[in-house]
Amino acid sequence: MKIFRVEGTLVATARIGGLELHRLLVVQDRSGGKQVAVDPVGCKPGDWVIAAGSSAARDAAGHSDYPSDLTIVGIIDYWDEENEEQAASADNRAAASAGNGARR
Amino acid sequence: MKIHRVARDLVATHRIPSLADMYLRVVEDDSGDLEVALAPVGAKPGDFVITISTSAARYAATGDKSIPTDLTIGGIIDHWSEERWHD
């Protein structure tokens, strides 16, 4: 399974009959590439999620005929990338304020 | 099948019912890309493992295809090294 962050809901009113039942989400992989995933779980924007591909995507969406090649199967409780980013930005702020202090 | 290294455990409380209570691990390949794999054999962070992908992953998980996974850890490699991995 791949790790993604949910960017937001995707509305596509005219869609094939087989794609009913679940909403679609735009998800971003860790390098920023965007894909569309079926969401049977109920995710919010910003959630880090795991998504299955291959035949697992079809079954995870409800039945083996569902036309999905990427389906969200779970929401990650704790993903430290966010904290690494926060830690990094906190470090930057600390460094910046230290820099300011040095200049004063 | 591919060789991966287990990076860490992964907790996802809110998940689809068919994934049940199966254990998950974050695994990395030789270029550092991360994926999530089902872990029926109990691999620890740092272990080198073989992973089974695509629809075979589903059979590897429980013996039938009821679990919707596209990556399953098939076994823990007894002897493997970082150098051999990157060769």
N, CA and C atoms of all chains as a GROMACS GRO file, in nm:
protein
  573
    1MET      N    1   0.085  -0.120   0.000
    1MET     CA    2   0.000   0.000   0.000
    1MET      C    3   0.088   0.124   0.000
    2LYS      N    4   0.036   0.231  -0.055
    2LYS     CA    5   0.110   0.356  -0.062
    2LYS      C    6   0.055   0.456   0.041
    3ILE      N    7   0.141   0.552   0.075
    3ILE     CA    8   0.104   0.654   0.173
    3ILE      C    9   0.070   0.783   0.099
    4PHE      N   10  -0.043   0.842   0.133
    4PHE     CA   11  -0.086   0.965   0.069
    4PHE      C   12  -0.138   1.063   0.173
    5ARG      N   13  -0.145   1.190   0.136
    5ARG     CA   14  -0.216   1.289   0.215
    5ARG      C   15  -0.337   1.337   0.136
    6VAL      N   16  -0.452   1.345   0.204
    6VAL     CA   17  -0.575   1.386   0.137
    6VAL      C   18  -0.572   1.536   0.111
    7GLU      N   19  -0.595   1.573  -0.015
    7GLU     CA   20  -0.598   1.714  -0.050
    7GLU      C   21  -0.741   1.768  -0.044
    8GLY      N   22  -0.837   1.693  -0.097
    8GLY     CA   23  -0.975   1.739  -0.092
    8GLY      C   24  -1.068   1.651  -0.173
    9THR      N   25  -1.196   1.685  -0.166
    9THR     CA   26  -1.297   1.608  -0.238
    9THR      C   27  -1.294   1.645  -0.385
   10LEU      N   28  -1.326   1.547  -0.469
   10LEU     CA   29  -1.333   1.570  -0.612
   10LEU      C   30  -1.477   1.545  -0.655
   11VAL      N   31  -1.536   1.646  -0.719
   11VAL     CA   32  -1.674   1.630  -0.766
   11VAL      C   33  -1.673   1.600  -0.914
   12ALA      N   34  -1.736   1.490  -0.953
   12ALA     CA   35  -1.750   1.453  -1.094
   12ALA      C   36  -1.892   1.399  -1.111
   13THR      N   37  -1.983   1.491  -1.141
   13THR     CA   38  -2.125   1.454  -1.142
   13THR      C   39  -2.154   1.352  -1.252
   14ALA      N   40  -2.104   1.378  -1.371
   14ALA     CA   41  -2.123   1.282  -1.480
   14ALA      C   42  -2.016   1.175  -1.469
   15ARG      N   43  -2.054   1.059  -1.424
   15ARG     CA   44  -1.956   0.952  -1.409
   15ARG      C   45  -2.020   0.820  -1.448
   16ILE      N   46  -1.940   0.719  -1.474
   16ILE     CA   47  -1.995   0.590  -1.513
   16ILE      C   48  -2.071   0.530  -1.396
   17GLY      N   49  -2.170   0.450  -1.426
   17GLY     CA   50  -2.256   0.391  -1.324
   17GLY      C   51  -2.179   0.314  -1.219
   18GLY      N   52  -2.072   0.249  -1.261
   18GLY     CA   53  -1.994   0.167  -1.168
   18GLY      C   54  -1.925   0.246  -1.060
   19LEU      N   55  -1.904   0.377  -1.084
   19LEU     CA   56  -1.830   0.460  -0.987
   19LEU      C   57  -1.922   0.524  -0.883
   20GLU      N   58  -2.047   0.485  -0.878
   20GLU     CA   59  -2.136   0.538  -0.775
   20GLU      C   60  -2.095   0.479  -0.639
   21LEU      N   61  -2.168   0.516  -0.537
   21LEU     CA   62  -2.150   0.456  -0.404
   21LEU      C   63  -2.047   0.531  -0.318
   22HIS      N   64  -1.929   0.562  -0.372
   22HIS     CA   65  -1.827   0.626  -0.289
   22HIS      C   66  -1.786   0.760  -0.348
   23ARG      N   67  -1.737   0.849  -0.258
   23ARG     CA   68  -1.686   0.975  -0.309
   23ARG      C   69  -1.540   0.958  -0.352
   24LEU      N   70  -1.498   1.053  -0.432
   24LEU     CA   71  -1.361   1.051  -0.484
   24LEU      C   72  -1.280   1.161  -0.416
   25LEU      N   73  -1.155   1.134  -0.388
   25LEU     CA   74  -1.067   1.232  -0.325
   25LEU      C   75  -0.943   1.253  -0.411
   26VAL      N   76  -0.895   1.376  -0.411
   26VAL     CA   77  -0.763   1.402  -0.468
   26VAL      C   78  -0.662   1.378  -0.357
   27VAL      N   79  -0.564   1.291  -0.383
   27VAL     CA   80  -0.462   1.260  -0.282
   27VAL      C   81  -0.325   1.291  -0.340
   28GLN      N   82  -0.233   1.324  -0.252
   28GLN     CA   83  -0.097   1.360  -0.292
   28GLN      C   84   0.001   1.263  -0.231
   29ASP      N   85   0.094   1.212  -0.312
   29ASP     CA   86   0.197   1.127  -0.253
   29ASP      C   87   0.305   1.215  -0.188
   30ARG      N   88   0.405   1.152  -0.129
   30ARG     CA   89   0.499   1.228  -0.047
   30ARG      C   90   0.588   1.319  -0.131
   31SER      N   91   0.593   1.294  -0.263
   31SER     CA   92   0.672   1.385  -0.347
   31SER      C   93   0.582   1.485  -0.419
   32GLY      N   94   0.452   1.486  -0.384
   32GLY     CA   95   0.363   1.590  -0.437
   32GLY      C   96   0.280   1.549  -0.557
   33GLY      N   97   0.300   1.427  -0.611
   33GLY     CA   98   0.222   1.380  -0.726
   33GLY      C   99   0.076   1.357  -0.687
   34LYS      N  100  -0.013   1.400  -0.774
   34LYS     CA  101  -0.155   1.390  -0.742
   34LYS      C  102  -0.221   1.271  -0.810
   35GLN      N  103  -0.308   1.204  -0.737
   35GLN     CA  104  -0.389   1.096  -0.794
   35GLN      C  105  -0.529   1.107  -0.736
   36VAL      N  106  -0.620   1.032  -0.795
   36VAL     CA  107  -0.757   1.029  -0.745
   36VAL      C  108  -0.782   0.891  -0.683
   37ALA      N  109  -0.838   0.890  -0.562
   37ALA     CA  110  -0.864   0.765  -0.492
   37ALA      C  111  -1.010   0.757  -0.450
   38VAL      N  112  -1.062   0.635  -0.447
   38VAL     CA  113  -1.196   0.610  -0.394
   38VAL      C  114  -1.187   0.605  -0.242
   39ASP      N  115  -1.286   0.665  -0.174
   39ASP     CA  116  -1.280   0.676  -0.028
   39ASP      C  117  -1.398   0.608   0.040
   40PRO      N  118  -1.386   0.481   0.076
   40PRO     CA  119  -1.493   0.416   0.151
   40PRO      C  120  -1.480   0.437   0.303
   41VAL      N  121  -1.374   0.504   0.348
   41VAL     CA  122  -1.347   0.518   0.491
   41VAL      C  123  -1.408   0.645   0.549
   42GLY      N  124  -1.398   0.757   0.476
   42GLY     CA  125  -1.446   0.884   0.527
   42GLY      C  126  -1.331   0.968   0.580
   43CYS      N  127  -1.249   1.022   0.491
   43CYS     CA  128  -1.130   1.097   0.532
   43CYS      C  129  -1.157   1.247   0.524
   44LYS      N  130  -1.077   1.323   0.601
   44LYS     CA  131  -1.080   1.468   0.595
   44LYS      C  132  -0.958   1.517   0.518
   45PRO      N  133  -0.967   1.636   0.458
   45PRO     CA  134  -0.847   1.694   0.398
   45PRO      C  135  -0.737   1.707   0.503
   46GLY      N  136  -0.614   1.671   0.464
   46GLY     CA  137  -0.502   1.676   0.557
   46GLY      C  138  -0.470   1.544   0.621
   47ASP      N  139  -0.565   1.449   0.620
   47ASP     CA  140  -0.538   1.316   0.676
   47ASP      C  141  -0.428   1.246   0.597
   48TRP      N  142  -0.340   1.177   0.669
   48TRP     CA  143  -0.246   1.085   0.604
   48TRP      C  144  -0.314   0.949   0.597
   49VAL      N  145  -0.315   0.888   0.481
   49VAL     CA  146  -0.391   0.765   0.461
   49VAL      C  147  -0.305   0.660   0.391
   50ILE      N  148  -0.350   0.533   0.401
   50ILE     CA  149  -0.289   0.429   0.320
   50ILE      C  150  -0.390   0.385   0.215
   51ALA      N  151  -0.342   0.363   0.093
   51ALA     CA  152  -0.431   0.327  -0.017
   51ALA      C  153  -0.376   0.205  -0.089
   52ALA      N  154  -0.467   0.114  -0.124
   52ALA     CA  155  -0.430  -0.008  -0.194
   52ALA      C  156  -0.454   0.008  -0.343
   53GLY      N  157  -0.369  -0.056  -0.422
   53GLY     CA  158  -0.389  -0.059  -0.567
   53GLY      C  159  -0.422  -0.200  -0.610
   54SER      N  160  -0.402  -0.227  -0.739
   54SER     CA  161  -0.419  -0.363  -0.792
   54SER      C  162  -0.561  -0.414  -0.769
   55SER      N  163  -0.579  -0.545  -0.760
   55SER     CA  164  -0.714  -0.599  -0.743
   55SER      C  165  -0.769  -0.569  -0.604
   56ALA      N  166  -0.680  -0.542  -0.510
   56ALA     CA  167  -0.722  -0.507  -0.375
   56ALA      C  168  -0.803  -0.378  -0.375
   57ALA      N  169  -0.771  -0.287  -0.469
   57ALA     CA  170  -0.844  -0.160  -0.477
   57ALA      C  171  -0.990  -0.185  -0.513
   58ARG      N  172  -1.012  -0.282  -0.598
   58ARG     CA  173  -1.151  -0.310  -0.641
   58ARG      C  174  -1.230  -0.370  -0.525
   59ASP      N  175  -1.174  -0.468  -0.458
   59ASP     CA  176  -1.246  -0.531  -0.348
   59ASP      C  177  -1.262  -0.437  -0.229
   60ALA      N  178  -1.161  -0.355  -0.203
   60ALA     CA  179  -1.169  -0.262  -0.089
   60ALA      C  180  -1.281  -0.161  -0.110
   61ALA      N  181  -1.313  -0.132  -0.236
   61ALA     CA  182  -1.420  -0.036  -0.266
   61ALA      C  183  -1.557  -0.099  -0.253
   62GLY      N  184  -1.566  -0.227  -0.228
   62GLY     CA  185  -1.696  -0.288  -0.202
   62GLY      C  186  -1.718  -0.421  -0.270
   63HIS      N  187  -1.684  -0.430  -0.398
   63HIS     CA  188  -1.700  -0.559  -0.466
   63HIS      C  189  -1.598  -0.569  -0.578
   64SER      N  190  -1.576  -0.689  -0.631
   64SER     CA  191  -1.464  -0.714  -0.723
   64SER      C  192  -1.487  -0.654  -0.861
   65ASP      N  193  -1.607  -0.600  -0.887
   65ASP     CA  194  -1.632  -0.536  -1.016
   65ASP      C  195  -1.619  -0.384  -1.010
   66TYR      N  196  -1.592  -0.331  -0.890
   66TYR     CA  197  -1.584  -0.185  -0.876
   66TYR      C  198  -1.464  -0.133  -0.955
   67PRO      N  199  -1.483  -0.034  -1.042
   67PRO     CA  200  -1.373   0.009  -1.130
   67PRO      C  201  -1.278   0.108  -1.064
   68SER      N  202  -1.206   0.065  -0.962
   68SER     CA  203  -1.109   0.152  -0.896
   68SER      C  204  -0.970   0.088  -0.904
   69ASP      N  205  -0.868   0.173  -0.926
   69ASP     CA  206  -0.731   0.121  -0.917
   69ASP      C  207  -0.655   0.185  -0.801
   70LEU      N  208  -0.725   0.262  -0.718
   70LEU     CA  209  -0.665   0.320  -0.598
   70LEU      C  210  -0.776   0.345  -0.496
   71THR      N  211  -0.774   0.271  -0.386
   71THR     CA  212  -0.880   0.283  -0.285
   71THR      C  213  -0.815   0.301  -0.148
   72ILE      N  214  -0.867   0.398  -0.073
   72ILE     CA  215  -0.816   0.423   0.062
   72ILE      C  216  -0.865   0.312   0.154
   73VAL      N  217  -0.774   0.252   0.229
   73VAL     CA  218  -0.812   0.142   0.318
   73VAL      C  219  -0.796   0.177   0.466
   74GLY      N  220  -0.730   0.289   0.498
   74GLY     CA  221  -0.718   0.325   0.639
   74GLY      C  222  -0.657   0.463   0.657
   75ILE      N  223  -0.688   0.523   0.772
   75ILE     CA  224  -0.630   0.653   0.807
   75ILE      C  225  -0.518   0.630   0.908
   76ILE      N  226  -0.401   0.684   0.881
   76ILE     CA  227  -0.287   0.665   0.970
   76ILE      C  228  -0.307   0.750   1.096
   77ASP      N  229  -0.299   0.686   1.214
   77ASP     CA  230  -0.322   0.758   1.339
   77ASP      C  231  -0.217   0.866   1.362
   78TYR      N  232  -0.093   0.831   1.331
   78TYR     CA  233   0.018   0.920   1.366
   78TYR      C  234   0.124   0.908   1.257
   79TRP      N  235   0.149   1.014   1.189
   79TRP     CA  236   0.252   1.012   1.084
   79TRP      C  237   0.350   1.122   1.114
   80ASP      N  238   0.477   1.085   1.139
   80ASP     CA  239   0.569   1.183   1.197
   80ASP      C  240   0.622   1.284   1.096
   81GLU      N  241   0.588   1.267   0.966
   81GLU     CA  242   0.636   1.364   0.868
   81GLU      C  243   0.588   1.505   0.903
   82GLU      N  244   0.460   1.512   0.949
   82GLU     CA  245   0.406   1.643   0.988
   82GLU      C  246   0.490   1.702   1.100
   83ASN      N  247   0.522   1.616   1.198
   83ASN     CA  248   0.597   1.664   1.313
   83ASN      C  249   0.740   1.699   1.275
   84GLU      N  250   0.792   1.620   1.177
   84GLU     CA  251   0.925   1.655   1.128
   84GLU      C  252   0.923   1.792   1.064
   85GLU      N  253   0.813   1.817   0.985
   85GLU     CA  254   0.800   1.948   0.922
   85GLU      C  255   0.786   2.056   1.027
   86GLN      N  256   0.699   2.029   1.129
   86GLN     CA  257   0.680   2.128   1.235
   86GLN      C  258   0.810   2.151   1.311
   87ALA      N  259   0.879   2.038   1.339
   87ALA     CA  260   1.006   2.048   1.410
   87ALA      C  261   1.105   2.130   1.328
   88ALA      N  262   1.105   2.102   1.195
   88ALA     CA  263   1.197   2.173   1.106
   88ALA      C  264   1.164   2.322   1.105
   89SER      N  265   1.032   2.354   1.097
   89SER     CA  266   0.996   2.495   1.092
   89SER      C  267   1.024   2.561   1.228
   90ALA      N  268   1.002   2.485   1.336
   90ALA     CA  269   1.033   2.538   1.470
   90ALA      C  270   1.183   2.566   1.481
   91ASP      N  271   1.262   2.472   1.426
   91ASP     CA  272   1.407   2.490   1.426
   91ASP      C  273   1.445   2.616   1.347
   92ASN      N  274   1.377   2.631   1.230
   92ASN     CA  275   1.405   2.747   1.147
   92ASN      C  276   1.371   2.876   1.220
   93ARG      N  277   1.253   2.873   1.291
   93ARG     CA  278   1.212   2.992   1.366
   93ARG      C  279   1.314   3.022   1.476
   94ALA      N  280   1.355   2.911   1.542
   94ALA     CA  281   1.453   2.929   1.650
   94ALA      C  282   1.583   2.987   1.594
   95ALA      N  283   1.623   2.931   1.479
   95ALA     CA  284   1.747   2.977   1.416
   95ALA      C  285   1.733   3.123   1.374
   96ALA      N  286   1.614   3.154   1.319
   96ALA     CA  287   1.590   3.291   1.272
   96ALA      C  288   1.592   3.389   1.389
   97SER      N  289   1.524   3.349   1.501
   97SER     CA  290   1.520   3.442   1.614
   97SER      C  291   1.659   3.454   1.676
   98ALA      N  292   1.734   3.341   1.674
   98ALA     CA  293   1.872   3.347   1.725
   98ALA      C  294   1.954   3.442   1.638
   99GLY      N  295   1.929   3.432   1.506
   99GLY     CA  296   1.999   3.520   1.412
   99GLY      C  297   1.966   3.665   1.438
  100ASN      N  298   1.832   3.689   1.461
  100ASN     CA  299   1.789   3.827   1.490
  100ASN      C  300   1.854   3.879   1.618
  101GLY      N  301   1.856   3.787   1.718
  101GLY     CA  302   1.915   3.826   1.846
  101GLY      C  303   2.061   3.865   1.830
  102ALA      N  304   2.130   3.789   1.744
  102ALA     CA  305   2.272   3.814   1.724
  102ALA      C  306   2.294   3.950   1.657
  103ARG      N  307   2.196   3.981   1.566
  103ARG     CA  308   2.212   4.108   1.494
  103ARG      C  309   2.184   4.229   1.584
  104ARG      N  310   2.092   4.205   1.682
  104ARG     CA  311   2.052   4.322   1.762
  104ARG      C  312   2.164   4.374   1.850
  105MET      N  313   0.889  -1.090  -0.632
  105MET     CA  314   0.903  -1.046  -0.493
  105MET      C  315   1.021  -0.950  -0.482
  106LYS      N  316   1.015  -0.864  -0.385
  106LYS     CA  317   1.120  -0.763  -0.366
  106LYS      C  318   1.175  -0.771  -0.223
  107ILE      N  319   1.291  -0.710  -0.210
  107ILE     CA  320   1.352  -0.701  -0.076
  107ILE      C  321   1.325  -0.562  -0.020
  108HIS      N  322   1.268  -0.558   0.098
  108HIS     CA  323   1.242  -0.433   0.166
  108HIS      C  324   1.302  -0.440   0.306
  109ARG      N  325   1.319  -0.322   0.366
  109ARG     CA  326   1.358  -0.317   0.506
  109ARG      C  327   1.243  -0.255   0.585
  110VAL      N  328   1.212  -0.314   0.699
  110VAL     CA  329   1.104  -0.261   0.782
  110VAL      C  330   1.152  -0.131   0.847
  111ALA      N  331   1.077  -0.022   0.825
  111ALA     CA  332   1.115   0.106   0.882
  111ALA      C  333   1.051   0.127   1.020
  112ARG      N  334   0.923   0.096   1.030
  112ARG     CA  335   0.854   0.115   1.159
  112ARG      C  336   0.715   0.053   1.155
  113ASP      N  337   0.653   0.048   1.272
  113ASP     CA  338   0.513   0.003   1.281
  113ASP      C  339   0.423   0.113   1.227
  114LEU      N  340   0.300   0.076   1.196
  114LEU     CA  341   0.203   0.176   1.151
  114LEU      C  342   0.070   0.149   1.217
  115VAL      N  343   0.014   0.252   1.280
  115VAL     CA  344  -0.116   0.238   1.345
  115VAL      C  345  -0.221   0.312   1.263
  116ALA      N  346  -0.326   0.242   1.223
  116ALA     CA  347  -0.437   0.303   1.150
  116ALA      C  348  -0.565   0.245   1.210
  117THR      N  349  -0.615   0.312   1.313
  117THR     CA  350  -0.732   0.261   1.385
  117THR      C  351  -0.856   0.262   1.296
  118HIS      N  352  -0.872   0.372   1.224
  118HIS     CA  353  -0.989   0.388   1.139
  118HIS      C  354  -0.959   0.328   1.002
  119ARG      N  355  -1.010   0.210   0.974
  119ARG     CA  356  -0.978   0.140   0.849
  119ARG      C  357  -1.099   0.066   0.799
  120ILE      N  358  -1.093   0.017   0.675
  120ILE     CA  359  -1.207  -0.056   0.622
  120ILE      C  360  -1.219  -0.189   0.695
  121PRO      N  361  -1.341  -0.239   0.715
  121PRO     CA  362  -1.363  -0.359   0.796
  121PRO      C  363  -1.288  -0.482   0.744
  122SER      N  364  -1.272  -0.493   0.612
  122SER     CA  365  -1.210  -0.616   0.560
  122SER      C  366  -1.061  -0.624   0.591
  123LEU      N  367  -1.000  -0.512   0.630
  123LEU     CA  368  -0.858  -0.518   0.672
  123LEU      C  369  -0.844  -0.573   0.814
  124ALA      N  370  -0.956  -0.585   0.883
  124ALA     CA  371  -0.962  -0.644   1.016
  124ALA      C  372  -0.854  -0.590   1.108
  125ASP      N  373  -0.791  -0.678   1.187
  125ASP     CA  374  -0.690  -0.632   1.282
  125ASP      C  375  -0.550  -0.672   1.238
  126MET      N  376  -0.531  -0.682   1.105
  126MET     CA  377  -0.400  -0.722   1.054
  126MET      C  378  -0.294  -0.615   1.087
  127TYR      N  379  -0.173  -0.663   1.118
  127TYR     CA  380  -0.064  -0.570   1.148
  127TYR      C  381  -0.009  -0.508   1.021
  128LEU      N  382   0.031  -0.382   1.030
  128LEU     CA  383   0.088  -0.310   0.917
  128LEU      C  384   0.229  -0.262   0.952
  129ARG      N  385   0.315  -0.254   0.852
  129ARG     CA  386   0.449  -0.198   0.871
  129ARG      C  387   0.480  -0.101   0.757
  130VAL      N  388   0.554   0.004   0.789
  130VAL     CA  389   0.611   0.087   0.685
  130VAL      C  390   0.740   0.021   0.642
  131VAL      N  391   0.756  -0.003   0.511
  131VAL     CA  392   0.879  -0.065   0.461
  131VAL      C  393   0.943   0.029   0.358
  132GLU      N  394   1.075   0.020   0.345
  132GLU     CA  395   1.145   0.103   0.247
  132GLU      C  396   1.223   0.014   0.153
  133ASP      N  397   1.235   0.059   0.026
  133ASP     CA  398   1.315  -0.019  -0.069
  133ASP      C  399   1.457   0.035  -0.070
  134ASP      N  400   1.540  -0.017  -0.163
  134ASP     CA  401   1.682   0.020  -0.161
  134ASP      C  402   1.706   0.166  -0.198
  135SER      N  403   1.605   0.232  -0.258
  135SER     CA  404   1.623   0.374  -0.288
  135SER      C  405   1.553   0.464  -0.186
  136GLY      N  406   1.499   0.403  -0.080
  136GLY     CA  407   1.443   0.483   0.029
  136GLY      C  408   1.295   0.515   0.014
  137ASP      N  409   1.230   0.465  -0.093
  137ASP     CA  410   1.087   0.490  -0.110
  137ASP      C  411   1.007   0.410  -0.008
  138LEU      N  412   0.906   0.476   0.051
  138LEU     CA  413   0.827   0.412   0.156
  138LEU      C  414   0.697   0.354   0.100
  139GLU      N  415   0.659   0.237   0.150
  139GLU     CA  416   0.529   0.178   0.122
  139GLU      C  417   0.478   0.115   0.250
  140VAL      N  418   0.353   0.075   0.248
  140VAL     CA  419   0.295   0.008   0.364
  140VAL      C  420   0.265  -0.136   0.325
  141ALA      N  421   0.306  -0.230   0.410
  141ALA     CA  422   0.285  -0.372   0.382
  141ALA      C  423   0.212  -0.437   0.498
  142LEU      N  424   0.131  -0.536   0.466
  142LEU     CA  425   0.068  -0.620   0.566
  142LEU      C  426   0.175  -0.711   0.626
  143ALA      N  427   0.171  -0.734   0.757
  143ALA     CA  428   0.280  -0.808   0.822
  143ALA      C  429   0.228  -0.929   0.898
  144PRO      N  430   0.203  -1.042   0.829
  144PRO     CA  431   0.154  -1.159   0.902
  144PRO      C  432   0.263  -1.235   0.978
  145VAL      N  433   0.391  -1.204   0.954
  145VAL     CA  434   0.498  -1.281   1.018
  145VAL      C  435   0.564  -1.210   1.135
  146GLY      N  436   0.524  -1.087   1.165
  146GLY     CA  437   0.578  -1.021   1.283
  146GLY      C  438   0.720  -0.969   1.267
  147ALA      N  439   0.748  -0.896   1.158
  147ALA     CA  440   0.882  -0.842   1.137
  147ALA      C  441   0.902  -0.717   1.223
  148LYS      N  442   1.026  -0.698   1.271
  148LYS     CA  443   1.060  -0.583   1.354
  148LYS      C  444   1.127  -0.475   1.269
  149PRO      N  445   1.123  -0.349   1.315
  149PRO     CA  446   1.197  -0.245   1.244
  149PRO      C  447   1.344  -0.284   1.230
  150GLY      N  448   1.399  -0.265   1.109
  150GLY     CA  449   1.537  -0.303   1.081
  150GLY      C  450   1.550  -0.436   1.010
  151ASP      N  451   1.448  -0.523   1.022
  151ASP     CA  452   1.453  -0.653   0.954
  151ASP      C  453   1.447  -0.635   0.803
  152PHE      N  454   1.527  -0.715   0.731
  152PHE     CA  455   1.512  -0.724   0.586
  152PHE      C  456   1.409  -0.831   0.555
  153VAL      N  457   1.314  -0.800   0.469
  153VAL     CA  458   1.204  -0.892   0.442
  153VAL      C  459   1.184  -0.907   0.290
  154ILE      N  460   1.119  -1.017   0.251
  154ILE     CA  461   1.073  -1.028   0.113
  154ILE      C  462   0.926  -0.990   0.110
  155THR      N  463   0.889  -0.911   0.011
  155THR     CA  464   0.750  -0.867   0.000
  155THR      C  465   0.688  -0.918  -0.130
  156ILE      N  466   0.562  -0.952  -0.121
  156ILE     CA  467   0.487  -1.002  -0.234
  156ILE      C  468   0.386  -0.895  -0.274
  157SER      N  469   0.383  -0.861  -0.405
  157SER     CA  470   0.296  -0.750  -0.447
  157SER      C  471   0.183  -0.799  -0.537
  158THR      N  472   0.105  -0.705  -0.582
  158THR     CA  473  -0.015  -0.724  -0.668
  158THR      C  474  -0.111  -0.826  -0.608
  159SER      N  475  -0.181  -0.901  -0.692
  159SER     CA  476  -0.289  -0.983  -0.637
  159SER      C  477  -0.236  -1.102  -0.556
  160ALA      N  478  -0.112  -1.140  -0.580
  160ALA     CA  479  -0.053  -1.247  -0.500
  160ALA      C  480  -0.043  -1.208  -0.352
  161ALA      N  481  -0.035  -1.077  -0.327
  161ALA     CA  482  -0.027  -1.028  -0.189
  161ALA      C  483  -0.149  -1.070  -0.108
  162ARG      N  484  -0.261  -1.078  -0.175
  162ARG     CA  485  -0.386  -1.112  -0.104
  162ARG      C  486  -0.385  -1.257  -0.060
  163TYR      N  487  -0.332  -1.344  -0.147
  163TYR     CA  488  -0.324  -1.486  -0.111
  163TYR      C  489  -0.219  -1.507  -0.004
  164ALA      N  490  -0.113  -1.426  -0.008
  164ALA     CA  491  -0.006  -1.439   0.090
  164ALA      C  492  -0.054  -1.401   0.230
  165ALA      N  493  -0.153  -1.314   0.238
  165ALA     CA  494  -0.194  -1.262   0.368
  165ALA      C  495  -0.259  -1.369   0.455
  166THR      N  496  -0.355  -1.440   0.402
  166THR     CA  497  -0.429  -1.537   0.485
  166THR      C  498  -0.452  -1.670   0.416
  167GLY      N  499  -0.409  -1.684   0.290
  167GLY     CA  500  -0.434  -1.809   0.219
  167GLY      C  501  -0.557  -1.803   0.130
  168ASP      N  502  -0.645  -1.707   0.158
  168ASP     CA  503  -0.753  -1.681   0.062
  168ASP      C  504  -0.740  -1.535   0.020
  169LYS      N  505  -0.835  -1.485  -0.058
  169LYS     CA  506  -0.815  -1.348  -0.106
  169LYS      C  507  -0.907  -1.247  -0.036
  170SER      N  508  -0.940  -1.275   0.089
  170SER     CA  509  -1.037  -1.190   0.158
  170SER      C  510  -0.978  -1.056   0.203
  171ILE      N  511  -0.847  -1.047   0.220
  171ILE     CA  512  -0.786  -0.923   0.269
  171ILE      C  513  -0.743  -0.836   0.151
  172PRO      N  514  -0.793  -0.714   0.141
  172PRO     CA  515  -0.756  -0.629   0.028
  172PRO      C  516  -0.622  -0.559   0.050
  173THR      N  517  -0.514  -0.629   0.020
  173THR     CA  518  -0.380  -0.570   0.029
  173THR      C  519  -0.309  -0.588  -0.105
  174ASP      N  520  -0.219  -0.493  -0.138
  174ASP     CA  521  -0.138  -0.511  -0.260
  174ASP      C  522   0.010  -0.527  -0.226
  175LEU      N  523   0.042  -0.542  -0.096
  175LEU     CA  524   0.180  -0.567  -0.056
  175LEU      C  525   0.180  -0.642   0.078
  176THR      N  526   0.238  -0.761   0.079
  176THR     CA  527   0.240  -0.844   0.200
  176THR      C  528   0.382  -0.893   0.225
  177ILE      N  529   0.424  -0.889   0.351
  177ILE     CA  530   0.556  -0.943   0.386
  177ILE      C  531   0.546  -1.095   0.386
  178GLY      N  532   0.630  -1.159   0.304
  178GLY     CA  533   0.625  -1.304   0.288
  178GLY      C  534   0.722  -1.376   0.380
  179GLY      N  535   0.829  -1.308   0.423
  179GLY     CA  536   0.925  -1.373   0.510
  179GLY      C  537   1.034  -1.278   0.553
  180ILE      N  538   1.100  -1.313   0.662
  180ILE     CA  539   1.212  -1.232   0.712
  180ILE      C  540   1.341  -1.298   0.665
  181ILE      N  541   1.427  -1.220   0.601
  181ILE     CA  542   1.553  -1.274   0.548
  181ILE      C  543   1.651  -1.293   0.663
  182ASP      N  544   1.707  -1.414   0.674
  182ASP     CA  545   1.798  -1.444   0.784
  182ASP      C  546   1.928  -1.365   0.774
  183HIS      N  547   1.988  -1.366   0.655
  183HIS     CA  548   2.118  -1.301   0.640
  183HIS      C  549   2.114  -1.208   0.519
  184TRP      N  550   2.124  -1.083   0.546
  184TRP     CA  551   2.127  -0.984   0.438
  184TRP      C  552   2.198  -0.863   0.492
  185SER      N  553   2.263  -0.787   0.404
  185SER     CA  554   2.338  -0.672   0.454
  185SER      C  555   2.307  -0.551   0.370
  186GLU      N  556   2.332  -0.437   0.428
  186GLU     CA  557   2.311  -0.309   0.360
  186GLU      C  558   2.389  -0.304   0.229
  187GLU      N  559   2.517  -0.354   0.232
  187GLU     CA  560   2.602  -0.346   0.112
  187GLU      C  561   2.543  -0.429  -0.001
  188ARG      N  562   2.498  -0.550   0.035
  188ARG     CA  563   2.444  -0.640  -0.065
  188ARG      C  564   2.314  -0.583  -0.122
  189TRP      N  565   2.243  -0.509  -0.038
  189TRP     CA  566   2.115  -0.450  -0.078
  189TRP      C  567   2.136  -0.345  -0.187
  190HIS      N  568   2.241  -0.266  -0.171
  190HIS     CA  569   2.261  -0.153  -0.261
  190HIS      C  570   2.347  -0.190  -0.383
  191ASP      N  571   2.396  -0.313  -0.391
  191ASP     CA  572   2.478  -0.356  -0.505
  191ASP      C  573   2.399  -0.352  -0.637
   0.00000   0.00000   0.00000
